[in-house]
Amino acid sequence: MLQQRIIEAGLISHWVDDVVKSRAKRVRMERKLAGKGTGDQADKLLEEGVADTQRDRNVVLGLQHLQGGFLLMFLGYAAALLCLFLEVVTHFLSRLGFMKRAAKLKDHGSKSY
């Protein structure tokens, strides 16, 4: 059951492709280094090439990678702050209107006919 799900998800083909690509890169590096220097130097260069491959896979996320997410977050904060401000202003305006109406009713009630 689990094996079928792994196959259907494409994990096996992904893993095989990854192994084939890394092996092909290693073979190309070995062939390239075969004509250069002693065995120790070639081994050192080969290890550096493998380390470069590892470094290429592990990307350190910086601000430029996360810029869109932060922009969206700050736009949301700005929209929320604007809504809060409008809510407070409308609340005070409605209370002010209520006070004016109450004052009119009070003035209207104190007049005698």
DSSP file (Angstrom, degrees, kcal/mol; ACC not computed):
  #  RESIDUE AA STRUCTURE BP1 BP2  ACC     N-H-->O    O-->H-N    N-H-->O    O-->H-N    TCO  KAPPA ALPHA  PHI   PSI    X-CA   Y-CA   Z-CA
    1    1 A M     >        0   0    0      0, 0.0     4,-1.9     0, 0.0     5,-0.1   0.000 360.0 360.0 360.0 -52.7    0.0    0.0    0.0
    2    2 A L  H  >  +     0   0    0      1,-0.2     4,-2.3     2,-0.2     5,-0.2   0.889 360.0  54.2 -65.2 -39.6    2.7    2.5    1.0
    3    3 A Q  H  > S+     0   0    0      1,-0.2     4,-2.2     2,-0.2    -1,-0.2   0.904 107.7  50.0 -62.0 -41.4    4.9    1.4   -1.8
    4    4 A Q  H  > S+     0   0    0      1,-0.2     4,-2.7     2,-0.2    -1,-0.2   0.896 110.1  50.3 -64.3 -40.7    2.2    2.1   -4.3
    5    5 A R  H  X S+     0   0    0     -4,-1.9     4,-2.0     2,-0.2    -1,-0.2   0.882 109.9  50.5 -65.6 -38.3    1.6    5.5   -2.9
    6    6 A I  H  X>S+     0   0    0     -4,-2.3     5,-1.7     2,-0.2     6,-0.6   0.907 112.7  46.5 -65.6 -41.5    5.3    6.3   -3.1
    7    7 A I  H ><5S+     0   0    0     -4,-2.2     3,-1.0     1,-0.2     6,-0.2   0.929 112.9  48.9 -66.3 -45.4    5.4    5.2   -6.7
    8    8 A E  H 3<5S+     0   0    0     -4,-2.7    -1,-0.2     1,-0.3    -2,-0.2   0.834 106.8  56.3 -64.8 -32.6    2.2    7.2   -7.6
    9    9 A A  H 3<5S-     0   0    0     -4,-2.0    -1,-0.3    -5,-0.2    -2,-0.2   0.657 112.4-121.8 -73.6 -14.3    3.6   10.3   -6.0
   10   10 A G  T <X5S+     0   0    0     -3,-1.0     4,-1.8    -4,-0.6    -3,-0.2   0.630  72.4 130.7  85.5  14.1    6.6   10.1   -8.2
   11   11 A L  H  >< +     0   0    0     -5,-1.7     4,-2.9     2,-0.2     5,-0.2   0.889  69.1  54.2 -68.3 -38.6    9.1    9.9   -5.4
   12   12 A I  H  > S+     0   0    0     -6,-0.6     4,-2.7     1,-0.2     5,-0.2   0.947 110.8  44.8 -61.8 -48.2   10.9    6.9   -6.8
   13   13 A S  H  > S+     0   0    0     -6,-0.2     4,-2.5     1,-0.2    -1,-0.2   0.873 113.5  51.7 -65.0 -35.3   11.5    8.6  -10.2
   14   14 A H  H  X S+     0   0    0     -4,-1.8     4,-2.3     2,-0.2    -2,-0.2   0.932 111.6  46.1 -64.7 -45.4   12.6   11.8   -8.4
   15   15 A W  H  X S+     0   0    0     -4,-2.9     4,-2.4     2,-0.2    -2,-0.2   0.911 113.2  49.3 -64.2 -42.3   15.1    9.9   -6.3
   16   16 A V  H  X S+     0   0    0     -4,-2.7     4,-2.7    -5,-0.2     5,-0.2   0.930 111.5  49.2 -63.6 -45.2   16.4    7.9   -9.3
   17   17 A D  H  X S+     0   0    0     -4,-2.5     4,-2.7     1,-0.2    -1,-0.2   0.906 111.1  50.6 -59.9 -41.3   16.8   11.2  -11.3
   18   18 A D  H  X S+     0   0    0     -4,-2.3     4,-2.4     2,-0.2    -1,-0.2   0.914 112.1  46.2 -63.1 -43.9   18.6   12.8   -8.4
   19   19 A V  H  X S+     0   0    0     -4,-2.4     4,-2.4     2,-0.2    -2,-0.2   0.913 113.5  49.1 -65.6 -42.4   21.0    9.9   -8.0
   20   20 A V  H  X S+     0   0    0     -4,-2.7     4,-2.7     2,-0.2    -2,-0.2   0.921 112.5  47.6 -64.5 -43.9   21.7    9.7  -11.8
   21   21 A K  H  X S+     0   0    0     -4,-2.7     4,-2.3     2,-0.2    -2,-0.2   0.921 113.6  46.5 -64.5 -44.0   22.3   13.5  -12.0
   22   22 A S  H  X S+     0   0    0     -4,-2.4     4,-2.1    -5,-0.2    -1,-0.2   0.898 114.3  48.3 -67.2 -37.9   24.7   13.5   -9.0
   23   23 A R  H  X S+     0   0    0     -4,-2.4     4,-2.6     2,-0.2    -2,-0.2   0.915 111.4  50.1 -66.7 -42.3   26.5   10.4  -10.3
   24   24 A A  H  X S+     0   0    0     -4,-2.7     4,-2.5     1,-0.2    -2,-0.2   0.903 111.2  49.1 -63.2 -40.6   26.8   12.0  -13.8
   25   25 A K  H  X S+     0   0    0     -4,-2.3     4,-2.3     2,-0.2    -1,-0.2   0.904 111.7  49.1 -64.8 -40.2   28.2   15.2  -12.3
   26   26 A R  H  X S+     0   0    0     -4,-2.1     4,-2.6     2,-0.2    -2,-0.2   0.906 111.4  48.9 -65.4 -42.0   30.7   13.2  -10.2
   27   27 A V  H  X S+     0   0    0     -4,-2.6     4,-2.7     2,-0.2     5,-0.2   0.920 111.3  49.7 -64.8 -43.7   31.8   11.2  -13.3
   28   28 A R  H  X S+     0   0    0     -4,-2.5     4,-2.3     1,-0.2    -2,-0.2   0.908 111.9  48.8 -60.8 -41.0   32.3   14.4  -15.3
   29   29 A M  H  X S+     0   0    0     -4,-2.3     4,-2.2     2,-0.2    -2,-0.2   0.907 111.2  50.0 -64.9 -41.7   34.3   15.9  -12.5
   30   30 A E  H  X S+     0   0    0     -4,-2.6     4,-1.1     1,-0.2    -2,-0.2   0.914 112.2  47.2 -63.6 -42.5   36.5   12.8  -12.2
   31   31 A R  H  X S+     0   0    0     -4,-2.7     4,-0.5     1,-0.2     3,-0.2   0.891 112.3  50.3 -65.8 -38.7   37.1   12.8  -16.0
   32   32 A K  H  < S+     0   0    0     -4,-2.3     3,-0.4     1,-0.2    -1,-0.2   0.885 116.0  41.8 -65.2 -38.4   37.9   16.5  -15.9
   33   33 A L  H >< S+     0   0    0     -4,-2.2     3,-1.5     1,-0.2    -1,-0.2   0.574  91.0  88.3 -86.5  -9.6   40.3   16.0  -13.0
   34   34 A A  H 3< S+     0   0    0     -4,-1.1    -1,-0.2     1,-0.3    -2,-0.1   0.847  92.5  43.5 -60.2 -34.2   41.9   12.8  -14.4
   35   35 A G  T 3< S+     0   0    0     -4,-0.5     2,-0.5    -3,-0.4    -1,-0.3   0.484  99.2  90.0 -89.4  -2.1   44.5   14.7  -16.4
   36   36 A K  S <  S-     0   0    0     -3,-1.5     6,-0.1    -4,-0.1     5,-0.0  -0.857  89.5 -55.8-105.9 124.2   45.3   17.3  -13.6
   37   37 A G  S    S-     0   0    0     -2,-0.5     2,-0.0     4,-0.1     0, 0.0   0.172  86.2 -28.0  58.7-163.4   48.0   16.8  -11.0
   38   38 A T     >  -     0   0    0      1,-0.1     4,-2.1    -3,-0.0     5,-0.2  -0.226  65.8 -99.2 -81.6 173.7   48.5   14.0   -8.5
   39   39 A G  H  > S+     0   0    0      1,-0.2     4,-2.6     2,-0.2     5,-0.2   0.868 121.9  54.4 -63.1 -37.2   45.8   11.8   -7.1
   40   40 A D  H  > S+     0   0    0      2,-0.2     4,-2.3     1,-0.2    -1,-0.2   0.910 109.2  47.1 -65.1 -41.7   45.7   13.9   -3.8
   41   41 A Q  H  > S+     0   0    0      2,-0.2     4,-2.6     1,-0.2    -1,-0.2   0.909 112.8  49.3 -66.0 -40.6   45.1   17.1   -5.7
   42   42 A A  H  X S+     0   0    0     -4,-2.1     4,-2.5     2,-0.2    -2,-0.2   0.905 110.8  50.3 -64.7 -41.4   42.4   15.5   -7.8
   43   43 A D  H  X S+     0   0    0     -4,-2.6     4,-2.6     2,-0.2    -2,-0.2   0.912 110.9  49.6 -62.3 -41.4   40.7   14.1   -4.7
   44   44 A K  H  X S+     0   0    0     -4,-2.3     4,-2.2     2,-0.2    -2,-0.2   0.931 112.7  46.0 -63.5 -45.7   40.8   17.5   -3.1
   45   45 A L  H  X S+     0   0    0     -4,-2.6     4,-2.3     1,-0.2    -1,-0.2   0.878 111.9  52.4 -64.7 -36.9   39.3   19.2   -6.2
   46   46 A L  H  X S+     0   0    0     -4,-2.5     4,-2.3     2,-0.2    -2,-0.2   0.921 109.0  49.0 -64.3 -44.1   36.7   16.4   -6.4
   47   47 A E  H  X S+     0   0    0     -4,-2.6     4,-2.6     1,-0.2    -2,-0.2   0.890 110.8  50.9 -62.4 -39.1   35.7   17.0   -2.8
   48   48 A E  H  X S+     0   0    0     -4,-2.2     4,-2.5     2,-0.2    -1,-0.2   0.896 109.2  51.2 -64.6 -38.8   35.5   20.7   -3.4
   49   49 A G  H  X S+     0   0    0     -4,-2.3     4,-1.8     2,-0.2    -2,-0.2   0.900 111.5  46.9 -63.9 -40.5   33.3   20.0   -6.4
   50   50 A V  H  X S+     0   0    0     -4,-2.3     4,-2.3     2,-0.2    -2,-0.2   0.892 111.7  51.2 -66.9 -39.8   31.0   17.8   -4.4
   51   51 A A  H  X S+     0   0    0     -4,-2.6     4,-2.6     2,-0.2    -2,-0.2   0.888 107.9  52.7 -64.8 -37.8   30.9   20.4   -1.6
   52   52 A D  H  X S+     0   0    0     -4,-2.5     4,-2.2     2,-0.2    -1,-0.2   0.897 108.1  51.3 -62.4 -39.5   29.9   23.0   -4.2
   53   53 A T  H  X S+     0   0    0     -4,-1.8     4,-1.4     2,-0.2    -2,-0.2   0.919 110.6  48.1 -63.0 -42.9   27.1   20.8   -5.3
   54   54 A Q  H  X S+     0   0    0     -4,-2.3     4,-1.6     1,-0.2     3,-0.2   0.909 111.4  50.5 -62.2 -41.9   25.9   20.5   -1.7
   55   55 A R  H  < S+     0   0    0     -4,-2.6    -1,-0.2     1,-0.2    -2,-0.2   0.857 105.4  56.9 -66.0 -35.0   26.2   24.3   -1.3
   56   56 A D  H  < S+     0   0    0     -4,-2.2    -1,-0.2     1,-0.2    -2,-0.2   0.844 107.2  49.0 -64.7 -33.0   24.1   24.8   -4.5
   57   57 A R  H  < S+     0   0    0     -4,-1.4     2,-1.0    -3,-0.2    -1,-0.2   0.870 102.8  65.1 -74.3 -37.0   21.3   22.7   -3.0
   58   58 A N  S  < S-     0   0    0     -4,-1.6     2,-0.5    -5,-0.1    -1,-0.2  -0.771  71.8-171.6 -93.6 102.5   21.2   24.6    0.3
   59   59 A V        -     0   0    0     -2,-1.0     2,-0.6    -3,-0.0    -3,-0.1  -0.820  19.2-136.5 -97.2 127.6   20.1   28.1   -0.4
   60   60 A V        -     0   0    0     -2,-0.5     2,-0.3     1,-0.0    -2,-0.0  -0.734  25.2-128.4 -81.6 121.9   20.3   30.6    2.5
   61   61 A L        -     0   0    0     -2,-0.6     2,-0.2     4,-0.1    -1,-0.0  -0.555  32.7-179.2 -76.1 130.0   17.2   32.6    2.4
   62   62 A G    >>  -     0   0    0     -2,-0.3     4,-1.4     1,-0.0     3,-0.7  -0.534  46.5 -85.7-115.4-175.5   17.7   36.3    2.4
   63   63 A L  H 3> S+     0   0    0      1,-0.2     4,-0.9     2,-0.2     7,-0.2   0.851 124.5  60.7 -62.6 -35.0   15.5   39.4    2.4
   64   64 A Q  H 34 S+     0   0    0      1,-0.2     4,-0.3     2,-0.2    -1,-0.2   0.819 105.4  48.4 -64.9 -28.8   15.3   39.3   -1.4
   65   65 A H  H <4 S+     0   0    0     -3,-0.7     3,-0.2     1,-0.2    -1,-0.2   0.833 120.0  36.8 -75.8 -32.4   13.7   35.8   -1.2
   66   66 A L  H  X S+     0   0    0     -4,-1.4     4,-2.2     1,-0.2     5,-0.2   0.337  85.7 104.1-102.2   5.6   11.2   36.8    1.4
   67   67 A Q  H  X S+     0   0    0     -4,-0.9     4,-2.5     1,-0.2     5,-0.2   0.879  79.0  51.6 -59.5 -42.7   10.5   40.4    0.2
   68   68 A G  H  > S+     0   0    0     -4,-0.3     4,-2.3    -3,-0.2    -1,-0.2   0.902 109.9  49.2 -63.2 -41.2    7.1   39.5   -1.3
   69   69 A G  H  > S+     0   0    0      2,-0.2     4,-2.2    -4,-0.2    -1,-0.2   0.914 112.6  47.1 -64.5 -43.0    5.8   37.9    1.9
   70   70 A F  H  X S+     0   0    0     -4,-2.2     4,-2.7     2,-0.2     5,-0.2   0.899 110.9  52.6 -65.9 -39.2    6.9   40.8    4.0
   71   71 A L  H  X S+     0   0    0     -4,-2.5     4,-2.2    -5,-0.2    -2,-0.2   0.930 110.7  47.1 -60.8 -45.5    5.3   43.2    1.5
   72   72 A L  H  X S+     0   0    0     -4,-2.3     4,-1.9     2,-0.2    -1,-0.2   0.894 111.7  51.4 -63.3 -40.0    2.0   41.4    1.7
   73   73 A M  H  X S+     0   0    0     -4,-2.2     4,-2.2     1,-0.2    -2,-0.2   0.929 111.5  46.2 -63.4 -45.7    2.2   41.2    5.5
   74   74 A F  H  X S+     0   0    0     -4,-2.7     4,-2.4     1,-0.2    -1,-0.2   0.837 109.4  54.7 -69.9 -31.6    2.8   45.0    5.8
   75   75 A L  H  X S+     0   0    0     -4,-2.2     4,-2.3    -5,-0.2    -1,-0.2   0.896 108.8  49.4 -64.3 -39.0    0.0   45.7    3.3
   76   76 A G  H  X S+     0   0    0     -4,-1.9     4,-2.4     2,-0.2    -2,-0.2   0.909 110.3  50.0 -64.5 -42.2   -2.3   43.7    5.5
   77   77 A Y  H  X S+     0   0    0     -4,-2.2     4,-2.5     2,-0.2    -2,-0.2   0.916 111.0  49.5 -61.4 -42.5   -1.2   45.6    8.6
   78   78 A A  H  X S+     0   0    0     -4,-2.4     4,-2.3     2,-0.2    -2,-0.2   0.907 111.2  48.8 -64.2 -42.0   -1.8   48.9    6.8
   79   79 A A  H  X S+     0   0    0     -4,-2.3     4,-2.3     2,-0.2    -1,-0.2   0.901 112.2  48.7 -64.7 -40.4   -5.3   47.8    5.7
   80   80 A A  H  X S+     0   0    0     -4,-2.4     4,-2.3     2,-0.2    -2,-0.2   0.901 111.5  49.4 -66.3 -40.2   -6.1   46.7    9.3
   81   81 A L  H  X S+     0   0    0     -4,-2.5     4,-2.5     2,-0.2    -2,-0.2   0.894 110.5  50.7 -65.4 -40.0   -4.8   50.0   10.7
   82   82 A L  H  X S+     0   0    0     -4,-2.3     4,-2.6     2,-0.2    -2,-0.2   0.915 110.4  49.4 -63.1 -43.3   -6.9   52.0    8.1
   83   83 A C  H  X S+     0   0    0     -4,-2.3     4,-2.3     2,-0.2    -2,-0.2   0.910 111.4  49.1 -62.6 -42.3  -10.0   50.0    9.1
   84   84 A L  H  X S+     0   0    0     -4,-2.3     4,-2.4     2,-0.2    -2,-0.2   0.927 111.4  49.3 -62.5 -44.8   -9.4   50.6   12.8
   85   85 A F  H  X S+     0   0    0     -4,-2.5     4,-2.5     1,-0.2    -2,-0.2   0.928 112.3  47.6 -60.5 -46.2   -8.9   54.3   12.2
   86   86 A L  H  X S+     0   0    0     -4,-2.6     4,-2.6     1,-0.2    -1,-0.2   0.873 111.1  52.0 -63.6 -36.9  -12.1   54.5   10.1
   87   87 A E  H  X S+     0   0    0     -4,-2.3     4,-1.9    -5,-0.2    -1,-0.2   0.916 111.2  46.2 -65.8 -42.9  -14.0   52.6   12.8
   88   88 A V  H  X S+     0   0    0     -4,-2.4     4,-2.3     2,-0.2    -2,-0.2   0.918 113.7  49.0 -65.6 -43.3  -12.9   55.0   15.5
   89   89 A V  H  X S+     0   0    0     -4,-2.5     4,-2.6     1,-0.2     5,-0.2   0.932 112.1  47.6 -63.5 -46.0  -13.7   58.0   13.4
   90   90 A T  H  X S+     0   0    0     -4,-2.6     4,-2.3     1,-0.2    -1,-0.2   0.860 110.1  54.1 -65.0 -33.3  -17.2   56.8   12.5
   91   91 A H  H  X S+     0   0    0     -4,-1.9     4,-2.1    -5,-0.2    -1,-0.2   0.945 111.9  43.0 -63.9 -47.4  -17.8   55.9   16.2
   92   92 A F  H  X S+     0   0    0     -4,-2.3     4,-2.4     1,-0.2    -2,-0.2   0.878 114.0  51.5 -68.2 -36.2  -16.9   59.5   17.3
   93   93 A L  H  X S+     0   0    0     -4,-2.6     4,-2.5     2,-0.2    -1,-0.2   0.899 110.0  49.1 -66.0 -39.2  -18.9   61.0   14.5
   94   94 A S  H  X S+     0   0    0     -4,-2.3     4,-2.0     2,-0.2    -2,-0.2   0.890 112.4  48.0 -68.1 -37.3  -21.9   59.0   15.3
   95   95 A R  H  X S+     0   0    0     -4,-2.1     4,-2.3     2,-0.2    -2,-0.2   0.892 111.1  51.2 -67.7 -38.4  -21.7   60.0   19.0
   96   96 A L  H  X S+     0   0    0     -4,-2.4     4,-2.2     2,-0.2    -2,-0.2   0.911 110.7  48.3 -63.6 -42.6  -21.2   63.6   18.0
   97   97 A G  H  X S+     0   0    0     -4,-2.5     4,-2.3     2,-0.2    -1,-0.2   0.875 110.5  51.9 -63.7 -38.1  -24.4   63.3   15.8
   98   98 A F  H  X S+     0   0    0     -4,-2.0     4,-2.4     2,-0.2    -2,-0.2   0.893 108.9  50.6 -64.9 -40.0  -26.2   61.7   18.7
   99   99 A M  H  X S+     0   0    0     -4,-2.3     4,-2.4     2,-0.2    -2,-0.2   0.902 110.2  49.6 -65.1 -40.7  -25.2   64.6   21.0
  100  100 A K  H  X S+     0   0    0     -4,-2.2     4,-2.4     2,-0.2    -2,-0.2   0.921 111.9  47.9 -64.0 -43.3  -26.4   67.2   18.5
  101  101 A R  H  X S+     0   0    0     -4,-2.3     4,-2.4     1,-0.2    -2,-0.2   0.899 111.8  50.2 -64.4 -38.8  -29.7   65.4   18.2
  102  102 A A  H  X S+     0   0    0     -4,-2.4     4,-2.2     1,-0.2    -1,-0.2   0.897 110.4  49.9 -66.0 -38.8  -30.0   65.2   22.0
  103  103 A A  H  X S+     0   0    0     -4,-2.4     4,-2.7     2,-0.2    -2,-0.2   0.901 110.5  50.2 -65.9 -39.6  -29.3   68.9   22.3
  104  104 A K  H  X S+     0   0    0     -4,-2.4     4,-2.8     1,-0.2    -2,-0.2   0.917 111.4  48.2 -63.0 -43.2  -31.9   69.7   19.7
  105  105 A L  H  X S+     0   0    0     -4,-2.4     4,-2.1     2,-0.2    -1,-0.2   0.887 111.9  49.8 -65.0 -37.6  -34.5   67.6   21.5
  106  106 A K  H  X S+     0   0    0     -4,-2.2     4,-1.5     2,-0.2    -2,-0.2   0.926 113.9  44.9 -66.3 -45.2  -33.6   69.2   24.8
  107  107 A D  H  X S+     0   0    0     -4,-2.7     4,-0.9     1,-0.2    -2,-0.2   0.897 113.7  50.6 -64.5 -39.9  -33.9   72.7   23.2
  108  108 A H  H  < S+     0   0    0     -4,-2.8     3,-0.3     1,-0.2    -1,-0.2   0.859 110.5  49.3 -66.8 -35.9  -37.1   71.7   21.5
  109  109 A G  H  < S+     0   0    0     -4,-2.1    -1,-0.2     1,-0.2    -2,-0.2   0.768 106.9  55.1 -75.0 -26.4  -38.6   70.4   24.7
  110  110 A S  H  < S+     0   0    0     -4,-1.5    -1,-0.2    -5,-0.1     2,-0.2   0.666  87.1  95.1 -83.3 -16.2  -37.7   73.5   26.8
  111  111 A K     <  -     0   0    0     -4,-0.9     2,-0.4    -3,-0.3    -3,-0.0  -0.518  68.0-144.3 -74.9 141.1  -39.6   75.9   24.4
  112  112 A S              0   0    0     -2,-0.2    -2,-0.1     1,-0.1    -1,-0.0  -0.818 360.0 360.0-107.2 149.1  -43.1   76.7   25.4
  113  113 A Y              0   0    0     -2,-0.4    -1,-0.1     0, 0.0    -2,-0.0   0.391 360.0 360.0-109.0 360.0  -45.9   77.2   23.0
